[in-house]
Amino acid sequence: FENELRGRLLSLAAHATVDLKAGEARDWRRSIAALRGMPHLVGAAPFLDIDVMLSHTPAMSGAVVRGVDPQSEPSVSGITESMREGTLAELTPGSSRIVLGRALAYQLEVGRGDSVTVMVPARGANGTDIVPRLQDFEVSGIFESGLQEHDSVLALVNLEDAQGLKKVDAPAGLRLKFDDVMRAPEFVGGVAARLGGGARVRDWTEDNAAFFRAIRIEKGMMSII
């Protein structure tokens, strides 16, 4: 069960995540170039996560919209193998296309070719009121990872479209993949050294600590029983 959960969880999750400062994030290609050739590193790709509400009358659901670079994203995740309809390459800049997890698409009652409205909370002119920004996206694809955590919450758009949604000019950081996921905690130190002191690097065991803490508790309880 632990191996199955870990495999499904990491099919779309990164082995490590680099949080870049604003100046470095704008030049994320230089950061990837600095990591190129690093031992055990398989891939690196930029990302930008946004907490949103998705709606398709009469359904509505909370979601995380992840801005990705369609060319480099397959090097850090198994999204290509998880696609059930459409392709990631259809997420071209400015296309306003979105790829949904299968469970999320089911909740919204949408399929490929349908339109969903993305609502991003934003501050009003007075700085206190919350005035959501709205933008319509066309569903261009459906993916299924087999893990509810991804399939019911995650949506993918082009990185530039995500930056436009959040009104920023750079990604949040980089997602990394190593040749041995179990040794990722060993490798993150080398990543930080290559990028300098401005980058914070965390591995997958930090991001998903609650999952594996629950598994350890379950194992202990089953042993006692």
Buried (B, 14 or more C-beta within 10 A) or exposed (E): EEEEBBBBBBBBBBBBBBBBBEEBBBEBEEBBEBBEEBEBBEBBBBBBBBEBBBBBEEEBBEBBBBBBBBEBBBBBBBBEEBBEBBEBEBBEEEBBBBBBBBBBBBBBEBEBEBEBBBBBEEEEEEEEEEEEBEBEBBBBBBBBBEBEBBBBBBBBBBBBBBBBBBEBEBBBBBBBBBEEBEEBBEBBEBBBEBBEEBBBBBBBBEBBEEBBEEBEEEEEEEEEE
